[in-house]
Amino acid sequence: MTDEDIRIGKSELCDLRLRASDLPSISGSGDVVLEVSRASGLYRVTDFDPLLEITHNGEPITAQAEIKDGDEVRIHPTNLTLQFFPIRSLPAVIPASQHETHVAPFIEQAAIESAATARRDDAKVFLREFTRELVREVNTTTKLITFAIALALVGGILYIGFALFKEVQTGRRVAEQQRAQLDQMREQVAKTNQQLSEITRSNNAIRDSLSLAPKLRKDFGSGVCLIAGSFYYVESGTGRPLRYSEAQTSENGAAIPSGSEQSVLTPEGKGAIAEYGFVGSGFYVGKGYVVTNRHIAQPWLADDRAQSMSSSVRGQPRLKKLMAYFPDHAQPFALKVKQAGKQEDVAVCVFDLKDLPVDIPELQLETESDSAAVGKPVVMMGYPSGPDRLLAQLDDAVARDIQQRYGGSLDSLLGYLAEKKLVQPLMTQGNITALDLRRIAYDARTAEGGSGAPLFGPSGRVIGVNFALFTENQASNFAVPIRYAVSLLERSGWETPAEKQLPTETSAPVTSIPRPNSTPAK
């Protein structure tokens, strides 16, 4: 250290900083253990911590003690020892001498003698006279020929140089023209590739659109179910079921249709309980959750027959049963209503069993906001017209036989169709015709019974839940955007499954539900 004053201690301001753990812990001890200063070329002790036991060469340290070469300062009771080696004169950091060119003495002497000798001038004179005599001996013709050769040589060199210069200029000009042509060709190739890409993309979109429904049927058809059930009414306050009047029942208790517009219901008597059946559609989204319409989970909201009760009796609806029939499953699954939307026509149901089926595919729900747009293709997959459409696909004789044997009971009929694996969804394909925040309008055909069916978009994911058809125009049907169903599912405890890779782009299914000019699915 070259400072005039050197502080040694545990403070950050000390020139030589010691670890506090190496020093004895004494109350009142300062941060500076030892301070030395240089005066007249010698270092002396100017300050030290009196609370510490410090020795100088084995003796207690004193103020103004001179620090000499090899002195030892020890701090007791620690083993910390400081040894000093003062330097009286500092070495130069940069050497004063610079590197210079060195010439050997004998070379320098020889150069001086050569410049001063007379022999140097004699050599010059001899060379000049020799050249003059040589020129005199050469005749004029030889001189002219030599001059002409030299002139031709110089001219040839100049000509070749000029020709090379012009050739280089021409080559550069041609290269620039070729480069410009190459750039134009690249632009044309890029435009052509872009056009080909657009044509290929358009062809793929057309091909995928044409093959959309078959792919969806193969991948997700088994996840779309036919929902059937029944409900009845009970008298408010007493809980007694409402019945048909005895005049409207046969001897075996079956209800006899009344010629009037409305049947009179009453909690009195022994008439048949007024029970209303219905059918619709739904789809499985995993974890035991099934999405459908609110008017399917609460069918009395859309059933005109539910209004056929006595004006003097106020009834409360009760859901008797709600069953889901999945393709390739011989037995239906009982459903429980988990939640229903307050404004939007969507509802969430769950399987009423502990062991969830593992062979039912989970339909994937679209989360991208731009997935639905006017003009995009869609596919509806559901059960419009309910069991009537399933029977219509069979031979007339077979359909009549099934209808005669099982047509008296909706449960029996659907149970037979499920056992024979005849429960298969219908697919129709179309395009989105209108769009707003609360509904998707599309032109894929549907009918009663398609309420609650999934509407697939071009990505192969569900973009909506079919809820209504417009009876005046079959090319105008409506679906609830899937985001409302997702919100309802999340409030019910459903978790979004891990993203899966879909095979290819597909289109979406459509369904129907009653609106002012539509009919409820039965």
Secondary structure, 3 states (H helix, E strand, C coil): CCCCEEEEECCCCCCEECCHHHCCCCCCCCCEEEEEEEECCEEEEEEECCCCEEEECCEECCCCCEECCCCEEEEECCCEEEECCCCCCCCCCCCCCCCCCCCCHHHHHHHHHHHHCCHHHHHHHHHHHHHHHHHHHCCHHHHHHHHHHHHHHHHHHHHHHHHHHHHHHHHHHHHHHHHHHHHHHHHHHHHHHHHHHHHHHHHHHHHHHHCHHHHHHHHHHHHEEEEEEEEEEEECCCCCECEECHHHECCCCCECCCCCCCCCEECCCCCCECEEEEEEEEEEEECCEEEECHHHHCHHHCCHHHHCCCCCCCEEEEEEEEEEECCCCCCCEEEEEEEECCCCCCEEEEECCCCCCCCCCCCCECCCCCCCCCCCEEEEEECCCHHHHHHHCCCHHHHHHHHHHHCCCHHHHHHHHHHCCCCCCEEEEEEEEEECCCCEEECCCCCCCCCCCEEECCECCEEEEEEEECCCCCCCEEEEEHHHHHHHHHHCCCCCCCCCCCCCCECCCCCCCCCCCCCCCC
